[in-house]
Amino acid sequence: MMFPKDGNYQCRKCGNIIPIKNDAKNFVSKAKIDDREVVVLEGEQTSGLPTTNAKCPECGNNTAAWWLRQLRSADESETRFFKCTKCGYTWREYD
């Protein structure tokens, strides 16, 4: 990696020197960060999610939509979320 020193770029490791041109582009570094889209489930929105046989602890319905999220560290298993297709109650299960 070259660092500016005394009007030149100089490598701290090997000592190689390259003259700095009077061009402002030499000092500009650009990075683009894309916006991330976060899906939030609200109300009765369960369309598009897979369903399974799971008993709702609130209403006793036997069908629920489910999805997985990594909430803890990467070396631990994902958390399963369920949402009742009848009453909309959401609960989770851990492994």
HUJOZI-V703140 format. One record per residue. N is the residue number from 0. PSI is psi as a letter, one per 40 degrees, with the letter a starting at -180 (NA if undefined). Layout:
((N PSI) (N PSI))
//
This chain:
((0 h) (1 h) (2 i) (3 h) (4 h) (5 f) (6 e) (7 i) (8 h) (9 h) (10 h) (11 d) (12 d) (13 e) (14 e) (15 h) (16 h) (17 h) (18 i) (19 h) (20 i) (21 f) (22 h) (23 d) (24 d) (25 d) (26 e) (27 h) (28 h) (29 i) (30 h) (31 h) (32 h) (33 i) (34 i) (35 i) (36 h) (37 h) (38 h) (39 h) (40 h) (41 i) (42 b) (43 f) (44 g) (45 e) (46 i) (47 e) (48 i) (49 i) (50 i) (51 i) (52 h) (53 h) (54 h) (55 h) (56 e) (57 d) (58 e) (59 e) (60 i) (61 e) (62 h) (63 i) (64 i) (65 i) (66 i) (67 i) (68 i) (69 h) (70 d) (71 a) (72 i) (73 d) (74 e) (75 i) (76 i) (77 i) (78 h) (79 h) (80 i) (81 i) (82 h) (83 h) (84 e) (85 d) (86 e) (87 e) (88 h) (89 h) (90 i) (91 i) (92 i) (93 i) (94 NA))
//
